[in-house]
Amino acid sequence: MQRTLKIAAAALAVASAVAVPASAHSQNAHPDVFAGSAGPALGIGHVFVIVLENKTFDELYGPAGSSYLATSLEPQGTLLTQYYGIGHESNPNYLAMISGQGPNPQTQADCQTFDDFLPSPAVFDPRGNGQAIGTGCVYPSQVPTLPNQLDAAHLTWHGYMEDMGNDVGREPAHCGEPASASNTQGPRDATQSATATDQYAARHNPFVYFHSLLDSGECHANVLPLGASDPTSPNAVLSADLANAATTPNFTFISPDLCHDGHDATCADGGPGGVAGIDDFLSTWVPQIESSPAFQQDGLLVVTTDESEWNQSQQDSTSCCGEQPGPDTPMPGITGIGGGRTGALVIGRCVPGGAVDDGHAYNHYSLLRTVEDLFGITSGGADGHGHLGYAAGAGVTSFGSDVFSSCPTPVAAIAKKG
């Protein structure tokens, strides 16, 4: 499939926005379309993020890739072909999306033991990049996160984790931390391997790795099992929350289980894994998200992958956006700087359908920065202001008018729910 970015349409949209004052838009029966960078003026009040696992761009979007993404979802949104993970293995990519923290030796090893990051209290890199210096899995309470920013702005957030709590001997049904983080050397994380009844992986749940969320009770209150897809089921969680805009969080982070995120080629419960598992999950949940009142009102959906496939035969550690080794590891991608090219698909308010963006590079730090900018919450960094961690990097930008090129009249403000 030929992929070309519709630059001419975006340019016309920008020209329209410049030529017509904002006050004039509200007076038009058919308001002009404008383009812009991520920010509250776009009127996006609900952001949904679905994270898949260990797939290269070609594996998902090539000729033999995901049939559901290609046939159903790509025509609805804009495909970012130059979107990258920030390291290997999985865990640091998830942490980057909500904190801007770069990899350290423990997170690069997928946090096999659920131990505390040391030193604690946190000591930050004097170079002003917001990075906690040290190694470990559960960051000290001084390390801020996107949920902390959302809480301070009186905006709501939830994480929804498939299979979490199916076996309470491995992890609780709320929050999903695999063991107490009170000791500097915790037990091995039993969720590193799937079982036939529980395919949840704590390493794909970034919220359990921050004391600011664990100790405050925020993780327990806001990180929930995904639940049944049937909204009438007594076990429905996300489906029930999607029933109306008032119960849908402003920020929703969804992690499928090890089967449906494409991680396991052969699933522990015997179901289809790999790309088939991804298609099964997306075709079940994306229509529910898209038909929900909150998404219809002002929603944005981002589907991405944590990292490009990394193994002994295929080591993609390419990067973008000026990513450099941080204070805690010489090679974020183990064999290189980044986590490889994964691609990302963006659907929703202000985003044209069937567009392909080949000309702008983004990564997981860009995604964090985009969410911060959409909600106007660019504060709470280690120095008390600015974007979190590497989301403030010189080469990192929010999604711009290349993505948000078909926006209707801007709205005044995002509704607060807290």
Beta strands, then each sheet from edge to edge (+ up, - down):
strand 1: 46-52
strand 2: 78-80
strand 3: 83-84
strand 4: 157-161
strand 5: 223-225
strand 6: 251-255
strand 7: 299-305
strand 8: 344-348
strand 9: 355-357
strand 10: 362-363
sheet 1: 5+ 4+ 6+ 1+ 7+ 8- 2+ 9+
sheet 2: 3+ 10+
end
